[in-house]
C-alpha cells in the first residue's frame, strides 16, 4: 500500500557471536534435537550482502547484511523485501564461502517478501523444503537461522506465539499472514527462514518490534503460504524504487497539478524503474524530524491511475502494480522540473 514513508533497512555488522535459546525450547531440544534439524537445513540458508550506491543522503555506498534461503535447484532464494528493494547489487554467500550475484525476480513490499534468482547456479546447490504454514499451531516449536548483526548461520529457537492477518483495505489484494515468535530476531535475521521441527520452511523473517532495535520477544515472519501465493503463483513484480507520498501543503509547495504525488527517493540500478527513466531526488532537505530528498521525479499516475490519498485510488494503483507481468507495458506519468512527462517501457 502507499504510505507516507518507505524505508529500507541498514544493518551494521559486528564481530561477536551469540546463540539464543529460549528456556522452554531448551527442554524440547533435549528430546527432539535442534542440532540434527539445524545440520539438515543449514546448507540451504544463505547470507546476503546488499550494496546501494552513494546518494543524496549519503556520500558513501551503503552496505547491509541480511539472510535468505534457497528454495529450488534452479537457484531461487526467498528473502525480505525491505533488504533488497532498492539495492544496486545483491551478493549471496553460501556455507562453503562461495559468493554469487543474485537479481530480484518478484517482490511484495506490503508483505515484505522477495524472490531472488542466482545469476549462476552451483552444481551442488542445497535446497530447503517449503512447508504448509496453514498447519502451524500457536505453541508449536520452531527455529530460525540467519545472520544477526552479520554473524553467519546463527540458530535461535522458540515457538509460534501468534498468527496475525494483515489489515487489508483493498478487497482485490491477496491477504497475507504473519507468524509471531518468541525466538530471538535481530538485525541481520531479516529474510532468513523459520523452520518447523521437520525442517520445512514455514515463514520468512520480516522484523521485530522493539524501541531499542534489539530482540524483545516480538519477532515476525511472513507465512510461507503467503510467500507462495504472492511470489510463486501470482508473481508480484518488482519495480525497484521507493518514494514518499506528498499531499496537502507539500503538494502545493511542489506545484503539483493534483492533490498528491509520490516523491521518488531512490531508484535501484538496472531495475524496471531505472530502465523507464525514473529519477531519484538529489537534494536532501529537513522537514521537522524527517530528512528526505527532493529534485527527483514526482509520480502523478501509474498505468493511468492518479496518485491520491483516496482509498479507492490507492487500491487501484495496487491492482495495476500487482498485475505487472514480464511483458507488461509500464506507464508512469511524472512531474520533472515543472514539466509533465510520460515514461513507458515494455519489460
N, C-alpha and C positions, 0 to 999 in steps of 0.2 A: 504494500500500500504506500501511497505517497505520504511522506512525513516531513516535518519541518527541518529535520537534520538527519543526514545519513552518514554514519560513521564507519570507518574501518579500524581494526584493532592493531595497535603497535605493541609488540611483545618484546620485553627485554630478555636477555639471555644471561643466566648466572651459572656458576660453576660448582654448586653444592647440590648433592643428591639427597633425595628423600623417598621413603617408601611409606605410604599412608595406608593403614589398615584399620577399619572401624572395629570397635570391640566386639560387637555382635557378629561381624563377619569372620573374626578370628576363630570363634567356636565352630562355625560352619566349615571353615577351611580345613580344620583338623580332620573332618570326616569326608570332605569332598575337596581334594587338593587343588588349590588355586595354582600351584606350581605346574601341575600337569596340564591344566587348561591354558595357562599362560604360554607354556612351551609350544603347545599345539598351534596357537593362533598368532603368536608374536611376530613370526617372519612376514606376515601379511600386513603388519602395521608399519607405516612409514612416517618419516619426519619431513615436514615441508619447510622450505626456505623461500620466502617471497621478497621481492625487491620492487620498490617503487622509486622512480627517478626523482631527482630534485625538483621541487615545485615552488609555488609562491609562498607556502608556509614553511618550507624547509630548504636550506641551501645545499643539503647533502641528501643522497639517496637514503630511503628508509627501508631497513631490513627487518623482517619479522620471522618468527618461528612458530609453527603450528603442527598439527598432526593430520593423518589421513589413514585410509585402509583400502587395500586392493580388493576389488570385488569381482574381477573377471580375468581370465587368462589372456584377454586382448589388451590388457593394460588400463582398465578403467579404475578410477580411485574416487571414493567419496570423501568429502571434507565439509567444512563450514563455509558458507558463502562470504561471511564478512572478512575472512582472511585472504580471499583471492579475487574479490570483485573488481578491484582497480589495480591489481598487481601487474607490473610490466613483465616480470619474469617469475616463473614458479619452478623450483628445483626440488626433486624428490630423492630423499636419501633412504637406502634400504639397510637392513641389518648387516649386510656384508660391506657397508660403506660405499657401495656404488651409488653414483648420483646421476639422475636422468631428468631432463626437462619435461615438463607437462604443460598442457594447454587446457583452458576451460572449455567444456563442451556445452553444458547447460547449468542453469543456476536459478534458484528461487531466493530472492532477498527476504521475502516475507517469512518463509520457513527457515531461513538461514542454512541452506544446504546447497552443495555444488557438486557437479560431476566433472572430473578431470580425465584427460587421456594422455598417457605417456607418449612422447614423441618416438621413442624406441622401446620395444618390449623385450626384456631379458628372457632368455630361453627357460630359465628355472624359476619363473615368477611364482610366488606363493600367493594363494587366493583364500580369502575368508568367506564363509557361507553366510548368505542373507537369511535371517530368521523371520519369524512372524510375531511382530510386536503386539498383534491383536490377542495373542495367547498369554501375554505377560500379565501377571497379577501384582498388585501392591503387596510388598513384603518379600517378593522373590529376590534371591541373591543375584548380584551382578558384579562384573568387574570392568574397569576402564583401563586402557593402555594409551599412553600419549607421551608428550614431551613437555611437562610442566616446567616453566622457566628455562626451556631449552634442553632439559635432561632427557636423553633418548630412552624410550621404551620403559617408562616408569609405570608400575602397577598400582592402582588404587581399587579398593573393593568396598562394597556396601550393599544396599538394597534399593529396589524401586520404592520410592517414598510416595509417589502420587502420579496420576495421569491427568493431563490438562489439555483440553481442546482450545485451540486459538479462537479468539473472538473474530468472527467473520462478518464484516458489514456488507460484503458483496456476495449475493447468493450464487453467482456463477463461479466464484473462486473455490478451488479444492480446499476443504478444511484440512488443517494439519494438527498433529498432536505432539506434545512434548511430554517426555518422561522425566519426572523429578527423581533425584537420587541423593542419598547422603554420602556417596563416595566422594572423596576429595577431588575437586576440579579446580585447576588454577590456570593462569595464563600460559598458553602453550599446549594445553589439553584440547583447545578448540579444534574441531574437525576429527578428533580421534574416535575410535569405535567403543561402544558399550556392548559387552557380550553377556549372554546368559551362560549358565554353567556348562552347557554343551558346546560352547564355543561358537554359537550363532550370533551374528550381529543383530541387535535389537534396537540400536539407536546410534546417532551420530552426535557427539558432544557439541553443544552450542555455546553455553557460557554459564557462569554462576552469578547469583545475585549477592553483592557484597558492597558495603560502603568503602571498605578498605582495599578491595581488589583481590583479597585472599579468600580461601575456601571457608565457608561458614555452614556447610551442610545443605546449601540450596543450589545444587547443580542441576542443569537441564540438558537433555539430549532430545533431538528431533527423532521421533519414532521411525524405524526403518520402513514401516509400511507407508508413511508419508513420503519418505525419500524415494521409494519405488514408484509411487503414484506420480510424483511431480517430476522426477528426473529420468526414470527408465520407461515410463508409459506415456505421459503427456509431453515430456521433454521441454520443460521451461527453458527459454532461450536467453543466453547471456548477451547483454549489450555492452557492458564494460564502462559505465560512468557512474558517478554519484553526484547528487545535486541537493540544493536547499530550496525548499518552497518559499517563495516571497509573495506576499499579498498585502492588502491594505496600504498603509503609508509607505512601506518599502516598494510596493509595486508602482505607486505613483512617483516615488523618487527615481525609479529606473525608467520612467516614462513608458510603462508597458501599455499596449493598446487594449488590454483586458485587465481583469482584477487580480490575476495571479499568474505565476510562471515558475519554471524550475531553473534556478541559477546553477549552472554547471560548475562543479568544484574540481573534479579530476576526471580524466579520460585515460583508460589503460591503453598502452601501446598495442597496435595491431588488433585491437578489439573491433567489433562491428561499429561501435560508436566512433572510433577513430577513423575507420575506413570511409564513413559517410561524411567526415569532416567536422564533427563536433569539436568545439574549442573550449578548453577549461579556462577558469579565471587565472589571472597573473598578479593581481594586486591585493595584498592582504589588508583587511580593514577590521577595526574593532567596533562591535556594537554591543554595548553593555558588557556582559561577561563572555560574549561569544566572539570568536575570530573566524572569519571566512574570507573567501577570495572573490573579487569582482573583476570585471573586464572580459569575461568569457561570454559564451552564448547564454541566452535565457530562452529555454524551451517554451514555446507557446502552444504547440499542438503536437500530438503523436498520432499518426495514422488518421489525421483529420479530426481527432477529438481534442477540444480545447482543455488546457490545464486550468482548473478552478478548484476552489475549496468545497464545491458541492459534491456530496457523496456519490451521486449518480455519475458524475464525470470522472471521479477517481476510479470508480468501478469499471467504467467503460475503457479507461486507459489500461487498467489492469487486464481487462479482457483481451485487448489487441496486443499488448506486450506479451502476455502469456500465450498468444496464438501464433507468434512468430515461428516460422519453420526455416529449414535450411535454405529454401528458395524464396522466402518471403521478400517482398519489396518493402524496405523500411522507409517511411516518410515522416520526417520531423521538421516542423516549422520553428525557426528561431529568430530572435531579435539579436542582431550583432551590429554594434557601433551605430545604432539608430536606424538600421535597415532590416527589413524582414526578408529572410532567406528561406528557401525550401531545400532541405538536404534529403537526398534519396539515394538508395542503393539496393541492389539485389544481391543477397548472400547465396 
